[in-house]
Amino acid sequence: MLIISALDQGPMRNAALMRKLGDVSQKMLTQTLKELERNGLVIRDDKQTVPPHVEYRLSSVGRSLSETLVVLDRWAETHFGELDAARERYDAEHGG
């Protein structure tokens, strides 16, 4: 989901995604991008240049998912205190 959020800002090359995401391996990023492309969420645009220039961008379906994630993120921010309090109550009652 972090890739979807990163690409919501516009097309990015692999190295830019690596910097944006921080602690992710090249292998994991490549696998995840391929899976997102396979599912129609990301479009891989190979510019067919030397040296290679490949950009990734959200498809229309990927953009709609990104919009949904923004709503989910806002919900989580709004209810963080309640969720945190519920965890504390649960842990106190169940010895967590």
C-alpha positions as CSV (number, residue, x, y, z in Angstrom):
1,M,0.0,0.0,0.0
2,L,3.0,2.3,0.5
3,I,3.8,2.0,-3.2
4,I,0.2,3.0,-4.1
5,S,0.5,6.1,-1.8
6,A,3.9,7.0,-3.3
7,L,2.7,6.8,-6.9
8,D,-0.3,8.9,-6.1
9,Q,2.0,11.9,-6.3
10,G,2.9,11.0,-9.9
11,P,5.0,8.7,-12.0
12,M,8.3,7.5,-10.4
13,R,11.3,5.6,-11.4
14,N,12.5,2.6,-9.4
15,A,15.3,4.5,-7.6
16,A,12.9,7.3,-6.6
17,L,10.5,4.7,-5.2
18,M,13.4,3.1,-3.2
19,R,14.3,6.5,-1.7
20,K,10.6,7.3,-0.9
21,L,9.9,4.0,0.7
22,G,13.1,3.8,2.7
23,D,13.8,0.4,4.3
24,V,12.7,-1.9,1.4
25,S,14.9,-4.3,-0.6
26,Q,15.2,-4.0,-4.3
27,K,14.0,-7.6,-4.6
28,M,10.8,-6.9,-2.6
29,L,10.1,-3.7,-4.5
30,T,10.5,-5.4,-7.8
31,Q,8.2,-8.3,-6.8
32,T,5.6,-6.0,-5.4
33,L,5.7,-3.7,-8.5
34,K,5.2,-6.8,-10.7
35,E,2.3,-8.0,-8.6
36,L,0.7,-4.5,-8.7
37,E,1.1,-4.4,-12.4
38,R,-0.3,-7.9,-12.8
39,N,-3.4,-6.8,-10.8
40,G,-3.9,-3.7,-13.0
41,L,-3.1,-1.2,-10.3
42,V,0.3,0.0,-11.7
43,I,1.4,0.7,-15.2
44,R,5.1,0.1,-16.1
45,D,6.2,2.5,-18.8
46,D,9.5,1.4,-20.4
47,K,10.8,4.4,-22.4
48,Q,13.0,2.0,-24.5
49,T,16.1,4.2,-24.0
50,V,19.8,3.5,-23.3
51,P,20.4,3.6,-20.4
52,P,17.1,2.1,-19.4
53,H,14.4,4.5,-18.3
54,V,11.4,2.9,-16.7
55,E,8.6,4.7,-14.8
56,Y,5.7,3.4,-12.8
57,R,2.4,5.1,-12.4
58,L,-1.0,4.3,-11.1
59,S,-3.7,3.0,-13.4
60,S,-7.2,4.4,-13.1
61,V,-8.0,1.5,-10.8
62,G,-4.9,2.2,-8.8
63,R,-5.9,5.8,-8.4
64,S,-9.3,4.8,-7.1
65,L,-7.6,2.5,-4.6
66,S,-5.4,5.4,-3.6
67,E,-8.5,7.5,-2.9
68,T,-9.9,4.8,-0.7
69,L,-6.6,4.5,1.2
70,V,-6.7,8.3,1.9
71,V,-10.2,7.8,3.5
72,L,-8.9,4.9,5.5
73,D,-5.9,6.8,6.7
74,R,-8.1,9.7,7.8
75,W,-10.3,7.3,9.7
76,A,-7.3,5.8,11.4
77,E,-5.9,9.2,12.4
78,T,-9.4,10.3,13.7
79,H,-9.8,7.1,15.8
80,F,-6.2,6.5,16.9
81,G,-6.9,7.5,20.4
82,E,-9.9,5.2,20.7
83,L,-8.0,2.3,19.2
84,D,-5.0,2.9,21.5
85,A,-7.3,3.1,24.6
86,A,-9.0,-0.2,23.6
87,R,-5.7,-2.0,23.2
88,E,-4.6,-0.7,26.7
89,R,-7.9,-1.9,28.2
90,Y,-7.6,-5.3,26.5
91,D,-4.0,-5.8,27.6
92,A,-4.9,-4.8,31.2
93,E,-7.8,-7.2,31.3
94,H,-6.0,-10.1,29.5
95,G,-2.5,-9.7,30.9
96,G,-1.0,-8.5,27.5
